[in-house]
Amino acid sequence: MRLTARRPPLIGILCAAIVAMASASLPAQSAPCEQIRTACKNFGFVQGGQIGERLVLDCFNPIVFGQKPPGRGERPLPDIAPQLASACREKLSKQSPDANASPSNASHQAHPATTAQPQMPAGGSTLVARDGGRTVYDAGLAVTWLADANLPAKETFGITNINRSGSMDYATALRWVAAMNAFDHGAGYLGHHNWQLPAAPDTDRTCDRAGPHGEPFGFHCSASALGSLYYVSLGLREPDSAVPNAKNQVGLFQNFQPYLYWSKSAAIDPKQGFVSFSFSSGFQGANVGRNYLFVLPMFKGKLPSAPPASGSHLRANPGGGTVYDPIGQVTWLADANFPAEQPFGIAEINRDGSMDHETAVRWLKALNESDGGRGYLGRTDWDLPDTGPPDPTCSMKGITGFGCTGSAMGSLFYRQLGLHPGDSIIESSKTQVGPFYNLQPYLYWACAGESASSVCRTTGPADGFEWNFSFGNGFQGTNLVANNLFVMVYYPEANTK
């Protein structure tokens, strides 16, 4: 079962060419977007600032598009004439490609490679839309990104093993990029034949953690290409998601997030933290405890007031707040992102509902102690789902891989919701984020390289692992190459031909 998420559109957050040194009192010939951006700066909003103080998300977008992000608060905005906001909006709309255009009508046409070096954008913006909005020049990295952050979902270039959502394993990602470069008899897609996965260097002092061999990971990793895009160019911060929360209905559940969910089970290797399950692909793996995942509470058995079990299908309990799973013999909370609505006084829960594992344990404790000690919905045994012993149904060793129906979340995903390996719980995001479109609030593949703009090396950070970056919260880590992640690409400007 797969239902489309009802996502509010996140309109573009960066102009194609934003120039500073402007204000609401600038001469009439000054670009309208420039005036609004500078007015926001004068009001104390900062590119990459804290939530509620971000120049683009908390000031520019609310003025131009009337788009107030959740949790922004009531901080006043500069007084901008409606005509100026309308003129800026019109300018941006002319720079944005039609995200619904058929690839056969637009993307498949080869375009000559740009021989002139793009101008460095002024005013602090590092992103410039080019090729009619199909590509984005990143002045900070001297690379040109493909604006479609999920092109494989609609253009496979004849490569198999790409999921309908657009995600794929690492080997398939390499084959897809190679086919992209061989497109149009070797001229390459959009006239370029040096597209590549974004690179992540072995050394990155901006990361907040290092692995056992010194490999950089965690949050704030801005020396990698994807990290630079997230933290610097788009001005996002841990734990921001680049895409708004999914509001949806999936069978008897609501608000499922196409992301990772915590279990209560420790990973086989204690250094890897806890077992997690992906409702973006059906992959069961592990994540360090200091990461931000979602929580789906459950308790074993069924409510005393529930009707007698008949058959194996999911059943809504009286009131609709819980769902009984007769196969797993567990009762789930129907709201798959309840912490976003009800934190029960736990301040460390992020506004999108995600949290680290220690916070998840404390939130479950508060859930059980709520209502004067009677517990939420009269239950005091809410818990995180577990994964159990080694699972022979998993595609990899132990409790790792696809098809793990021995775990509670795996059984729900595969047996009850009828999904398959690589399926997402909801449709892929069509959201526009700055000059990019179809960006997914999930993990993207990256490759090992000498620098953020260097060519990919053939060996990863460890045997069987490659780099990845999350646009769901800004976390950089490594992942098993058999996992299914998304792909966005760039080509280095220094090697265009």
C-alpha positions in Angstrom: 0.0 0.0 0.0 1.4 3.4 -1.0 -0.5 6.6 -0.7 0.7 10.1 -1.8 1.8 12.4 0.9 0.0 15.7 1.2 3.1 17.9 1.4 2.9 21.7 1.4 5.1 23.0 -1.4 8.4 24.5 -0.3 9.0 27.2 -2.9 12.5 28.1 -4.0 14.6 29.6 -1.3 17.4 31.1 -3.3 17.3 33.5 -6.2 19.4 32.5 -9.2 21.5 35.7 -8.8 21.1 37.5 -5.5 23.1 40.6 -5.0 23.6 42.3 -1.7 24.1 46.0 -0.8 20.4 46.6 -1.3 17.6 47.7 1.1 14.0 48.7 1.0 15.2 52.3 0.2 17.4 51.3 -2.8 16.8 52.9 -6.2 14.0 51.5 -8.3 16.4 49.8 -10.7 17.6 47.4 -7.9 16.3 43.8 -8.2 13.3 43.3 -6.0 14.6 40.0 -4.5 17.8 41.8 -3.5 15.9 44.5 -1.7 13.9 41.9 0.3 17.0 39.9 1.2 18.9 42.9 2.4 15.9 44.1 4.4 15.8 40.7 6.2 19.5 41.1 6.9 18.9 44.5 8.4 16.3 43.0 10.7 18.9 40.6 12.1 18.1 37.4 10.1 21.2 35.4 9.2 22.1 33.0 6.4 22.4 29.7 8.3 21.2 31.1 11.5 19.2 29.3 14.2 15.6 28.2 13.7 13.5 31.4 13.8 16.5 33.5 12.7 17.3 32.1 9.3 17.4 34.7 6.5 15.7 32.6 3.8 13.4 30.2 5.6 12.2 32.5 8.4 12.2 35.9 6.6 12.6 35.8 2.8 10.1 33.0 2.1 7.4 34.2 4.5 7.5 37.7 2.8 7.7 36.5 -0.8 5.6 33.4 -0.7 3.6 33.7 2.5 5.2 30.5 3.7 5.7 30.5 7.4 7.7 27.5 8.6 6.4 25.5 11.5 7.8 26.7 14.9 9.0 30.0 13.5 7.4 31.9 16.3 6.2 35.5 16.1 9.4 37.4 15.4 8.5 40.5 13.3 9.4 40.8 9.7 10.5 43.9 7.8 7.7 45.9 6.2 7.8 45.1 2.5 5.4 46.5 -0.1 3.2 43.8 -1.7 4.2 45.1 -5.1 7.9 44.4 -4.3 7.1 40.9 -3.1 5.0 40.2 -6.2 7.9 41.4 -8.5 10.3 39.1 -6.7 8.0 36.2 -6.9 7.5 36.8 -10.7 11.3 36.9 -11.1 11.8 33.6 -9.3 9.0 31.8 -11.3 10.8 32.7 -14.5 14.0 31.1 -13.2 12.4 27.8 -12.1 12.0 24.8 -14.4 8.8 23.0 -14.8 9.3 20.1 -12.3 6.6 18.1 -14.0 8.0 18.4 -17.5 8.5 15.2 -19.3 12.2 14.2 -19.7 11.5 13.3 -23.3 10.4 16.9 -23.9 13.2 18.7 -22.1 15.8 16.7 -20.3 16.8 14.3 -23.1 17.8 17.0 -25.5 21.6 17.4 -25.5 22.8 20.9 -24.8 26.3 22.2 -25.7 28.7 22.3 -22.9 29.2 25.7 -21.4 32.8 26.8 -22.3 32.8 30.1 -20.4 33.5 30.0 -16.7 30.4 31.2 -14.8 30.6 34.5 -12.9 31.0 34.3 -9.2 27.6 35.3 -7.7 27.6 38.4 -5.6 26.1 39.0 -2.2 27.0 35.7 -0.5 24.8 33.4 -2.6 26.8 30.4 -3.9 24.1 29.0 -6.2 23.2 30.2 -9.7 20.6 28.5 -11.9 21.7 27.8 -15.5 20.6 25.9 -18.6 17.0 27.2 -18.1 17.0 25.9 -14.5 18.2 22.4 -15.4 21.6 22.9 -13.7 22.9 24.9 -10.7 26.4 26.4 -10.6 27.8 26.2 -7.1 30.5 28.9 -6.8 31.6 27.7 -3.4 32.6 24.3 -4.8 33.2 25.2 -8.5 30.9 22.5 -9.6 27.6 22.4 -11.5 24.8 20.4 -9.9 21.9 18.8 -11.8 18.9 20.7 -10.5 16.7 17.6 -10.5 17.7 15.9 -7.2 15.9 12.7 -8.1 16.3 12.3 -11.9 16.6 8.4 -11.7 12.9 8.2 -10.7 11.9 9.2 -14.2 15.1 8.6 -16.3 16.9 5.3 -15.8 19.1 5.6 -18.9 18.3 1.9 -19.4 19.8 0.9 -16.1 17.9 -1.8 -14.1 17.5 -2.2 -10.3 16.4 1.4 -9.8 13.4 1.6 -7.5 10.2 3.4 -8.4 11.1 6.0 -5.8 14.4 6.7 -7.5 16.6 5.0 -4.8 19.2 2.4 -5.6 22.2 0.5 -4.2 25.7 2.0 -4.7 26.8 -0.3 -7.6 23.6 0.7 -9.5 24.3 4.4 -8.7 27.7 4.0 -10.4 26.2 2.3 -13.4 23.5 5.0 -13.7 26.1 7.8 -13.6 28.2 6.0 -16.3 25.1 5.7 -18.5 24.3 9.3 -18.0 27.8 10.2 -19.2 27.5 7.9 -22.2 24.1 9.4 -23.2 23.6 10.8 -26.7 26.4 8.8 -28.3 28.9 9.9 -25.8 28.1 13.6 -25.7 26.6 13.1 -22.2 23.5 14.3 -20.6 22.8 18.0 -21.2 26.1 17.9 -23.2 28.3 17.0 -20.4 30.0 13.6 -19.9 31.8 14.0 -16.6 28.9 13.8 -14.2 29.8 12.1 -10.9 28.5 11.4 -7.4 29.3 14.1 -4.9 32.6 13.6 -3.1 33.4 13.4 0.6 37.0 13.9 1.8 38.8 11.6 4.2 39.5 14.5 6.5 36.9 17.0 7.6 37.5 19.0 10.8 34.0 20.5 10.6 32.4 17.2 11.6 31.5 16.7 15.2 32.7 13.1 15.4 35.3 10.7 14.1 35.2 7.0 13.6 37.7 4.4 14.9 40.0 5.0 11.9 39.6 8.8 12.0 36.9 8.9 9.4 34.8 12.1 9.8 31.0 11.7 10.4 28.1 13.2 12.3 26.7 16.7 12.0 28.2 19.9 10.7 30.3 18.1 8.0 30.5 21.0 5.6 33.8 20.0 3.8 32.0 17.3 1.8 30.0 18.3 -1.3 26.6 17.4 0.0 27.4 18.8 3.4 28.5 22.1 1.8 25.3 22.2 -0.1 23.1 21.6 3.0 24.9 23.8 5.6 26.5 26.5 3.4 24.6 27.0 0.2 21.1 26.2 1.4 21.7 27.6 4.9 20.2 24.6 6.7 21.3 23.5 10.2 21.1 20.3 12.3 18.4 19.0 12.6 16.6 20.8 9.8 14.9 18.7 7.1 15.3 20.2 3.7 11.7 19.0 3.0 8.6 19.6 5.3 7.1 16.8 7.3 4.9 14.3 5.4 1.2 14.6 6.4 -0.4 11.5 5.0 -2.8 8.6 5.5 -1.3 5.1 4.9 -4.0 2.6 5.5 -5.0 2.8 9.2 -1.9 4.9 10.0 -1.2 8.6 9.5 1.9 10.8 9.4 4.3 8.1 8.4 7.7 9.6 7.6 9.7 8.2 4.7 12.8 7.9 6.9 14.4 5.8 9.6 12.7 4.7 12.8 14.3 3.6 16.1 14.0 0.1 17.5 14.8 -0.8 21.2 17.4 -3.4 20.1 21.1 -2.8 20.3 23.1 -3.4 17.2 25.2 -6.5 17.1 28.3 -4.3 17.1 27.8 -1.9 20.1 29.7 0.8 18.4 27.0 1.0 15.7 24.3 2.0 18.3 20.8 0.6 17.8 18.9 -1.2 15.1 16.8 1.0 12.9 14.2 0.4 10.1 13.7 2.5 7.0 10.2 3.2 5.9 11.8 4.8 2.8 13.1 1.5 1.5 12.4 -1.4 3.8 16.1 -1.8 4.9 16.9 -2.8 8.4 20.3 -1.6 9.7 21.9 0.3 12.6 22.4 3.9 13.6 24.5 5.5 16.3 22.4 6.7 19.2 23.4 10.4 18.5 21.3 10.6 15.3 17.8 11.8 14.7 15.2 9.2 13.8 11.5 8.8 14.2 9.5 6.8 16.8 6.5 4.5 16.3 5.4 3.2 19.7 3.7 -0.1 20.3 2.9 -2.6 23.1 2.6 -6.3 23.0 -0.9 -7.9 22.7 -4.1 -6.1 22.1 -6.5 -3.8 24.0 -9.0 -5.6 26.3 -11.7 -3.6 24.6 -10.7 -4.7 21.1 -13.0 -7.1 19.3 -11.8 -10.7 19.1 -9.2 -11.3 16.4 -10.4 -12.7 13.1 -8.1 -13.0 10.2 -4.6 -11.6 9.8 -5.3 -8.1 8.5 -4.6 -4.9 10.5 -7.6 -3.7 12.5 -8.3 -0.3 13.9 -9.2 -0.4 17.6 -12.2 1.5 19.0 -11.5 5.2 18.8 -9.0 4.8 15.9 -6.0 5.8 18.0 -4.3 2.4 17.8 -4.0 -0.4 15.3 -3.8 -4.1 16.1 -1.5 -6.4 14.1 -2.6 -10.0 14.5 0.5 -11.3 12.8 3.0 -9.6 15.0 0.5 -9.7 17.9 1.3 -6.1 18.8 -0.7 -2.9 19.0 0.7 0.2 17.2 -0.1 3.8 17.8 -1.9 4.9 14.7 0.0 8.3 14.5 3.4 7.3 13.1 4.8 10.7 14.2 3.0 11.4 17.4 6.0 13.1 19.2 5.7 16.0 16.7 2.3 16.7 18.1 2.8 15.6 21.7 6.3 15.8 23.2 5.0 15.2 26.8 7.4 17.8 28.1 10.6 16.4 26.5 12.4 19.4 25.2 15.0 17.6 23.1 12.5 16.4 20.5 13.0 18.2 17.2 10.1 20.1 15.8 9.7 17.5 13.0 9.2 14.8 15.6 12.6 13.1 15.2 15.0 12.5 18.2 18.1 10.7 19.3 17.8 7.3 20.9 18.2 8.4 24.5 15.5 11.0 24.0 13.2 8.3 22.5 13.6 6.2 25.6 12.7 9.3 27.8 9.7 10.1 25.6 8.4 6.6 26.0 8.8 6.9 29.8 6.8 10.1 29.7 4.1 8.5 27.5 3.7 5.7 30.1 3.6 8.2 33.0 1.1 10.5 31.4 -2.5 11.1 32.5 -1.6 11.0 36.2 0.3 7.7 35.9 -2.4 5.9 34.1 -0.4 6.1 30.8 -1.4 7.3 27.4 -4.8 5.7 26.4 -4.7 3.9 29.7 -1.5 1.9 28.9 1.8 2.0 30.8 3.6 -0.5 28.6 4.3 1.5 25.5 7.7 0.6 24.1 10.0 0.8 21.0 9.6 -2.1 18.7 12.4 -4.8 18.9 14.0 -6.9 16.3 14.6 -10.2 18.1 17.3 -12.8 17.4 19.1 -13.2 14.1 16.5 -13.3 11.3 16.9 -15.8 8.5 14.4 -13.7 6.4 16.9 -10.8 6.2 18.9 -10.5 2.9 22.1 -10.0 4.8 23.8 -11.5 7.8 22.1 -11.4 11.3 19.4 -8.8 11.5 20.5 -6.6 8.6 19.2 -6.1 5.1 15.9 -6.2 3.2 13.0 -8.5 3.8 13.4 -8.8 7.6 9.9 -9.9 8.5 11.1 -11.3 11.9 11.2 -7.8 13.4 8.0 -5.9 14.4 8.6 -3.1 11.9 9.7 -5.4 9.2 6.6 -7.5 9.6 4.4 -4.4 9.5 6.2 -3.1 6.3 6.3 -6.3 4.3 3.5 -8.5 5.6 0.8 -6.1 6.6 1.3 -3.1 4.4 2.3 -5.3 1.4 5.4 -3.4 0.5 8.6 -4.8 -1.2 12.3 -4.2 -0.9 13.0 -0.7 -2.2 9.5 0.6 -1.8 8.8 3.8 0.1 5.9 4.1 2.5 4.7 7.2 0.5 5.4 8.7 -2.9 8.7 10.5 -3.5 8.9 14.2 -2.7 8.3 16.7 -5.5 9.4 19.6 -3.4 11.4 22.5 -4.7 14.3 23.6 -2.4 16.0 26.7 -3.7 17.0 26.1 -7.3 16.7 22.3 -6.8 13.6 20.2 -7.2 12.5 16.7 -6.3 14.9 16.7 -3.3 14.2 13.8 -0.9 14.3 14.1 2.9 16.4 11.0 3.1 19.9 9.7 2.5 22.0 10.4 -0.6 25.0 8.5 -1.9 28.4 10.1 -1.9 31.8 8.8 -2.9 35.3 9.0 -1.3 37.4 11.8 -2.8 40.4 14.0 -2.0 38.1 17.0 -1.7 34.5 18.0 -2.1 35.0 18.6 -5.9 37.5 15.9 -6.8 36.8 12.8 -8.8 35.5 9.7 -7.0 38.0 7.1 -5.8 37.2 3.4 -6.5 37.6 2.5 -2.8 35.3 3.6 0.0 35.9 4.5 3.6 35.7 0.8 4.6 35.2 -2.5 2.8 31.5 -2.8 1.8 30.7 0.8 2.8 30.4 4.1 1.1 29.6 7.7 2.2 26.1 9.1 2.5 24.5 12.3 3.6 21.0 13.0 5.0 18.8 15.8 3.7 16.5 14.8 6.5 18.7 16.2 9.3 22.2 17.0 8.1 23.9 13.8 9.2 26.9 12.4 7.3 27.9 8.8 7.7 28.7 5.6 5.9 26.3 3.0 4.7 26.4 -0.6 3.4 26.7 -0.5 -0.4 23.7 -2.9 -0.6 21.4 -0.3 0.9 19.1 1.8 -1.3 19.7 5.6 -1.2 19.0 8.5 -3.6 21.3 10.0 -6.1 22.1 13.6 -7.2 25.1 14.5 -9.3 27.4 17.3 -10.4 30.2 17.9 -12.8 33.4 19.8 -11.9 33.8 23.1 -13.7 37.5 22.7 -14.1 37.0 19.6 -16.3 33.9 20.5 -18.4 35.1 19.1 -21.7 
